[in-house]
Structure formats: structure tokens, C-alpha cells
Amino acid sequence: QVHMAESGGGSVQAGGSLRLSCTISRLSFEDYAMGWYRQSPGKEREGVALIKWSGDATMYADSVKGRFTVSRDNAKKTLYLQMNSLKPEDTAMYYCAASLVYGGSWLKSLDAWGQGTLVTVSP
């Protein structure tokens, strides 16, 4: 059974930074595009960032471009999300996920996901 565990969430003030990590086991990590999505109460799930299996291509939601950076370490089976210049509207539960799709529809084709880590950004 695939296990994905996010960490690194917390509470920060606007303008601050956080680095999320996601460790994965029992998954052929290098075969999957890996992404982060977020969800907050009353809002739809939003794909935040996606990185190709090779790590040489990335995609970001317009809302986080220039502020967030996704990366992966295939040897460690770990996914990262560096979040800078955080805004109150970034407040959400953040989930890492695996998909065989690298493209705009990746969020509709998830093969595995974690339990999430909460990010709270205060004004």
C-alpha cells in the first residue's frame, strides 16, 4: 500500500516562507509526475504545482507563480514545495499527490495522495 506523508506546514505571517516535504513509500516514485494541491473550506481543490517524473519540467497555478517552487529528489523519494512571500489566501490544507499525467488534467488523474499538512497565513 502506498504511503505518502506531508510535513512542514504551520502558521506564518504574510510575507513569510515555509517548506513542505512529502515522503513516499511503496510507489515507483520515478515513474510518476508529482504535485501539490490545496483545499480550504468552501473552496474547490486547486492544483498548485506539478513536476515531471524526470524533474526537468514544472507547472504552477497562476496564483503561486514566482512565489512557490516545486522540486523532487528521486533517490530519497521526496517531494518538496518551497513557498515564499506567503499570502493569507494561501491558507489551506496542502496535499502531495502522484499522477501518471503531466498536464493540465493531472488533478483528475491521481493515483495516490497524502493526508495533508495545514498552512495558515495571517495578515
Phi, psi and chi 1 to 4 in degrees:
 res  aa     phi    psi   chi1   chi2   chi3   chi4
   1 GLN       -  132.6 -174.0  173.8   -6.2      -
   2 VAL   -68.3  138.7  175.2      -      -      -
   3 HIS  -126.7  127.4 -179.5   66.7      -      -
   4 MET  -129.6  127.9  -56.4  175.7   74.7      -
   5 ALA  -129.7  117.2      -      -      -      -
   6 GLU   -88.8  151.6  -58.2   92.8  -20.2      -
   7 SER  -152.4  166.9   61.2      -      -      -
   8 GLY   103.6   -5.6      -      -      -      -
   9 GLY   -68.7  170.5      -      -      -      -
  10 GLY   166.5 -167.2      -      -      -      -
  11 SER  -111.4  129.6  -62.8      -      -      -
  12 VAL  -138.6  162.6  -64.3      -      -      -
  13 GLN   -86.6  157.6  -70.5 -170.7  -38.4      -
  14 ALA   -53.8  137.2      -      -      -      -
  15 GLY    94.4  -11.8      -      -      -      -
  16 GLY   -81.8 -176.7      -      -      -      -
  17 SER  -132.8  152.4  -62.6      -      -      -
  18 LEU  -143.5  153.5  -75.7  172.9      -      -
  19 ARG  -124.5  117.5 -170.8 -168.3 -165.8 -156.0
  20 LEU   -92.8  146.0  -54.8 -175.3      -      -
  21 SER  -127.7  153.5  -62.2      -      -      -
  22 CYS  -141.9  116.9  176.2      -      -      -
  23 THR   -99.5  139.9   56.2      -      -      -
  24 ILE  -125.3  139.1  -63.8   95.9      -      -
  25 SER  -134.6  157.1   60.2      -      -      -
  26 ARG    59.3   39.1  -57.0 -171.0 -173.4   95.7
  27 LEU  -145.0  139.5 -179.0   77.0      -      -
  28 SER   -74.8   77.2  -63.4      -      -      -
  29 PHE   -49.7  -43.2 -175.4   71.6      -      -
  30 GLU   -70.9   -9.5   62.3  -82.3    5.6      -
  31 ASP   -89.2  -10.2  -68.6  -20.2      -      -
  32 TYR  -113.2  144.0  -73.8   84.1      -      -
  33 ALA   -72.3  140.9      -      -      -      -
  34 MET  -120.7  139.4  -63.0  -63.0  -59.3      -
  35 GLY  -141.8  171.3      -      -      -      -
  36 TRP  -120.8  135.9  -67.5   91.7      -      -
  37 TYR  -130.2  164.4   67.2   90.5      -      -
  38 ARG  -136.8  156.8   64.5 -172.6 -179.2 -173.5
  39 GLN  -149.6  135.8 -170.1  160.1   25.0      -
  40 SER  -125.9  158.8   52.3      -      -      -
  41 PRO   -54.8  130.4  -27.0   35.8      -      -
  42 GLY    82.6    0.1      -      -      -      -
  43 LYS  -119.5  155.4  -66.8 -173.1  177.9 -179.6
  44 GLU   -74.7  156.0  -72.7 -165.6    5.0      -
  45 ARG   -61.9  136.9 -170.1  171.8   57.0  174.7
  46 GLU  -124.8  124.5  178.0 -172.2   20.3      -
  47 GLY   -70.6  124.5      -      -      -      -
  48 VAL   -97.1  -50.2  173.6      -      -      -
  49 ALA  -154.5  150.4      -      -      -      -
  50 LEU  -142.6  140.1 -176.8   67.3      -      -
  51 ILE  -129.6  136.4 -175.1  167.0      -      -
  52 LYS   -66.7  158.1 -155.6  172.2 -178.2  180.0
  53 TRP   -53.7  -35.7   33.9   86.0      -      -
  54 SER   -80.2  -14.9   56.1      -      -      -
  55 GLY    82.2    3.6      -      -      -      -
  56 ASP  -100.7    9.4   60.2   -3.7      -      -
  57 ALA  -148.6  142.4      -      -      -      -
  58 THR  -138.4  157.8   55.5      -      -      -
  59 MET  -135.7  146.5  -60.4  172.6   58.9      -
  60 TYR  -136.4  149.7  -63.8   94.1      -      -
  61 ALA   -66.9  147.6      -      -      -      -
  62 ASP   -57.1  -32.5  -72.3  -17.2      -      -
  63 SER   -67.7  -17.2   57.0      -      -      -
  64 VAL  -121.7   -2.5  -52.8      -      -      -
  65 LYS   -57.3  134.6  -82.1 -179.2 -177.7  175.6
  66 GLY    85.2  -10.2      -      -      -      -
  67 ARG  -115.8  -34.6  -59.6 -171.7  -63.5  122.0
  68 PHE  -108.5  147.3  -70.2   12.4      -      -
  69 THR  -135.0  125.1  -58.1      -      -      -
  70 VAL  -100.2  141.3   61.2      -      -      -
  71 SER  -149.4  166.6   60.2      -      -      -
  72 ARG  -145.5  151.9   63.7 -169.9  -67.5  163.3
  73 ASP  -123.8  100.8 -174.4  -29.2      -      -
  74 ASN   -66.1  -32.0  -76.0   -2.3      -      -
  75 ALA   -65.9  -35.3      -      -      -      -
  76 LYS   -95.1   -2.7  -65.1 -177.4  178.1  178.8
  77 LYS    52.2   49.4  -69.7 -167.2  172.0 -175.7
  78 THR  -131.6  139.2  -57.1      -      -      -
  79 LEU  -113.2  143.5  179.1   71.1      -      -
  80 TYR  -127.4  155.7  -56.0   97.7      -      -
  81 LEU  -140.7  108.9 -175.6   67.2      -      -
  82 GLN   -88.6  122.5  178.2   66.4   43.8      -
  83 MET  -117.8  116.1  -54.6 -173.1  -64.3      -
  84 ASN  -116.0  164.2  -61.1  -32.0      -      -
  85 SER    48.6   48.6  -57.5      -      -      -
  86 LEU   -64.0  146.3  -77.1  160.9      -      -
  87 LYS  -120.9  156.4  -55.5  175.4 -179.8  179.8
  88 PRO   -54.6  -32.9  -29.6   37.4      -      -
  89 GLU   -72.4   -6.4   51.1  -96.7   43.5      -
  90 ASP   -82.1   -6.9  -65.8  -40.4      -      -
  91 THR   -60.7  123.7  -64.5      -      -      -
  92 ALA  -178.7  171.1      -      -      -      -
  93 MET   -87.3  130.2 -171.6   71.8   81.3      -
  94 TYR  -107.8  133.0  -76.6   72.4      -      -
  95 TYR  -123.6  140.4  -58.1   84.3      -      -
  96 CYS   -94.9  152.8   63.5      -      -      -
  97 ALA  -152.7  155.7      -      -      -      -
  98 ALA  -116.0  138.1      -      -      -      -
  99 SER  -144.7  145.5  175.7      -      -      -
 100 LEU   -83.1   -2.7  -69.5  174.2      -      -
 101 VAL  -102.8  124.5  173.5      -      -      -
 102 TYR  -109.4  100.0  178.8   77.9      -      -
 103 GLY   170.4 -176.3      -      -      -      -
 104 GLY   -63.8  -19.9      -      -      -      -
 105 SER   -97.0   13.7   63.5      -      -      -
 106 TRP   -59.8  -34.2   74.8  -83.2      -      -
 107 LEU   -67.1  -19.6 -154.4   53.2      -      -
 108 LYS   -90.2   -1.7  -61.1  178.4 -177.7  178.9
 109 SER  -133.2   59.4  -57.9      -      -      -
 110 LEU   -89.5  136.6  -60.4 -177.4      -      -
 111 ASP  -101.1  -23.1  -71.0  -82.1      -      -
 112 ALA  -162.0  153.7      -      -      -      -
 113 TRP  -154.9  162.4   54.2   91.5      -      -
 114 GLY   -96.2 -170.0      -      -      -      -
 115 GLN   -88.7  -13.8  -64.7  -62.4  -51.3      -
 116 GLY    96.5  156.9      -      -      -      -
 117 THR  -135.9  137.2 -174.5      -      -      -
 118 LEU   -87.7  131.3 -178.8   61.5      -      -
 119 VAL  -116.6  125.1  171.7      -      -      -
 120 THR  -124.2  123.6  -56.1      -      -      -
 121 VAL  -116.7  119.8 -175.4      -      -      -
 122 SER   -97.0  151.4   56.8      -      -      -
 123 PRO   -62.6      -  -20.8   32.2      -      -
